[in-house]
Amino acid sequence: MVGKSKNNYSRIFKLDANMFIHEEKENNNLNEFCNRCGRSVKLGTGLFVNRIPDLNDILTREENSFRFPNGDFVCIECDENKE
C-alpha cells in the first residue's frame, strides 16, 4: 500500500512538472533579466539555475522602486543582498 501511494505521488509530480515546462515554452514573452540589477538570467549566463520568478505585476514593481520593473526574475545575488 505504501509503495502504491508513492508511485501515485511521483506520477502527479511528473505531470505537474511537465505542465509547468509546457506553459513556460508557450509563453515566449518572458523578460529574462533581473528586475533589480538588470543582468540577464538567460540560460548560459551562470544565473539561470538560481533565478527567482517575480510574480508581482509591473505596477507593484514600480511602486517598490525596482530599477528594471519589466524584468520577470530576480537574480540570486540581488535576492541575497536585499536591503
C-alpha positions in Angstrom: 0.0 0.0 0.0 2.8 2.4 0.8 4.6 1.7 -2.4 1.4 2.2 -4.4 0.8 5.7 -2.9 4.4 6.6 -3.5 4.0 5.8 -7.2 0.8 7.9 -7.4 2.6 10.9 -5.9 5.5 10.6 -8.3 3.1 10.4 -11.3 1.3 13.6 -10.1 4.6 15.3 -9.6 5.8 14.4 -13.1 2.5 15.5 -14.6 2.8 18.9 -12.8 6.4 19.3 -13.8 5.5 18.6 -17.5 2.6 21.0 -17.4 4.9 23.8 -16.0 7.5 23.2 -18.7 4.8 23.2 -21.3 3.4 26.5 -20.0 6.8 28.1 -20.0 7.5 27.1 -23.6 4.2 28.5 -24.8 4.9 31.9 -23.1 7.6 33.5 -25.2 7.1 36.9 -23.6 9.3 36.3 -20.6 11.8 39.1 -19.9 14.7 37.1 -18.7 16.6 39.7 -16.8 16.8 40.7 -13.1 14.3 43.4 -12.3 16.7 44.9 -9.7 20.1 45.0 -11.3 19.2 44.4 -15.0 21.6 41.5 -15.6 20.5 38.7 -17.9 19.3 35.4 -16.3 19.1 33.5 -19.5 20.4 30.0 -20.0 24.2 30.2 -20.2 24.7 33.3 -18.1 25.5 31.4 -14.9 22.4 33.0 -13.2 19.8 30.8 -14.9 19.8 28.0 -12.3 19.2 30.2 -9.3 16.9 32.8 -10.8 13.7 33.5 -8.9 10.5 34.4 -10.7 8.9 37.6 -9.6 5.2 37.1 -9.7 4.3 40.7 -9.0 2.9 42.8 -11.7 4.8 45.7 -13.3 2.9 48.4 -11.3 3.8 46.7 -8.0 7.5 46.5 -9.1 7.4 50.2 -9.9 5.9 51.1 -6.5 8.7 49.1 -4.9 11.2 51.2 -6.9 12.8 48.4 -8.8 15.2 49.8 -11.4 14.1 47.4 -14.1 10.4 46.7 -13.4 9.9 44.9 -16.8 12.2 42.0 -15.7 10.3 38.9 -14.7 13.0 37.5 -12.5 15.3 38.3 -9.6 18.9 37.0 -9.8 20.3 35.1 -6.8 22.8 37.9 -5.9 20.1 40.5 -5.6 17.9 38.2 -3.6 20.6 37.5 -1.1 21.6 41.2 -0.8 18.1 42.6 0.0 18.2 46.0 1.7 
